Amino acid sequence: MNILETILNAQGGGAVKQMGQQLGLGDDQAASVLSALVPALASGVQRNAQAEGGLEALLGALTRGSHAQYLDQPASLGSALDDGNGILGHIFGSKEVSRQVAARAASQTGLEASILKQALPMVAAMMMGAMAKQGSGGPLASSAGSQAGGGLLSMLTPMLDQNRDGSVVDDVLGMLGKFGR
């Protein structure tokens, strides 16, 4: 299951409903917001994971954080602002990039950019929650080390497989080689 599906299906759609209620949106509009924002956020996570120390930082954040709560207990999304903004800072690096992402998503969804700006921290928190949940079937390191186990690796593979050969091993080794220089 991919990140977007994990979020949409969490608690029978409860996370989507909760986000929609907080933003004054219907379920279809909230799902549209997620569909527009999750790919941009995933792209940012991919960029960060490929940077020096990025993969380790991501795995560390997933193991230390309590991100899964945003999907397991949708009411907790009300307290996701600080956590979500912190995640956005790591993913995009600046508020200007977040504004651009919100503006692009607004044009895709037909919703006001201000609504998308409000949604970004919640979506970032839910995305980290989805990634944490995918890795919670066992230790993240073992999920990341075995394709057969699916889990976190199945979500990270598209992000890390730079040459699109279906294997991240050569790509990760290449990244680690760059860092050792």
Buried (B, 14 or more C-beta within 10 A) or exposed (E): BBBBEBBBBBEEBBBBBBBBBBBEBEBEBBBBBBBBBBBBBBBBBBBBBBEEEBBEBBBEBBEEBEBBBBBBBBEBBEEBEEBBBBBBBBBBEEEEBBBBBBEBBBEBBEBEBEBBBBBBBBBBBBBBBBBBBBBBEEEBEBBBEEBEBBBBBBBBBEBBBBEEEEEBEEBBEEBEEEEEE
